[in-house]
Amino acid sequence: MVRIKITGGSLKGRIITVPENKVARYTSSKVREAIFAMIGDVTGLRILDLFAGSGSFAIEALSRGASAATCVEIDKHMADTLKANLSTFLSDKDCLVLNMDVRYAMPFLYKRALNYDIIFTDPPYEQNFISETIALLRKYVIYHEDTVFISEYSKRESPFASLTDGRNAGTTKRYGDTAVNIMSGRGFINEE
């Protein structure tokens, strides 16, 4: 089992456990802490965690006061573990775990008129998932102009190079092999 420590909020210091997985890469506590330092207060916000894996981002956000989280994870075993961790630590919060591919989750959420304040994307590295997810989010608008988009990816990728059409591609910080991009909905919304 892998042990992941929550870095802030009501669950600070608590450990969530997830199965050892040769494919999964878990966001480090250092990177999560840096992300929350950059985005600030999340109290009352609705979170969408795409490629959720362990769900550590969503759990951390809920611990820090977010009102609700939707987690999308294709791997059934990981999704079941995430559900168990959410019910153990945050049974009083509004949490939804969708065990499905992100490509199917986007239209599913769009049809239900769901809207999110923070959208976190942390797909497997170097498989072009960020660019595909950007295209899906532009097609299925489940956010508003103040939504914060956070993407975690390999420093060897350049998923925001296509945003050279006058939009603000946000701020990118590097942490070892990991790059984190944060942008607002104003820089993201397709202005066609």
Protein Blocks (a to p, Z undefined) as FASTA:
>chain_A
ZZdddfedjlgoiacdddddfkbccddfklmmmmmmmnopaehiacddehklnommmmmm
mmnopabdcdddfblklmmmmmmmmmmmmmmbccddddddfklmmmmmmmnopacfbdcd
dddehklmmmmmmmmmmmmccbdfkbccdddddfkbcfklmmmnopaebjaddehjbccd
dddfklmmccZZ
